[in-house]
Amino acid sequence: MTEIIEVKNLTYRGMKEYNVNGKIEQRPTMKLIDLTKEEWNNYAVKKNTEMYIKLTGMKPTTYEEVKQWVQSLIIDTEKAPAATGA
């Protein structure tokens, strides 16, 4: 399933039973997302807000609050120390 996780325009829809060579197996189901720029932005607002609520336990008063939280999670590559191989 690693290959599926790396695809950016799929959304996980849950597990579904499939008949595979006479055996019932649980398989992940995905939905391909083909959206316009505006639709992607709306999707990002929705997902960012959902994640904000899930991880902070608080409901934001504005989306600006969510945007600031998202930005706080992004590493500033100019300020971050260089990664070293172990």
Long-range contacts (C-beta under 8 A, 24 or more apart in sequence): 1-28, 4-28, 4-30, 9-33, 9-34
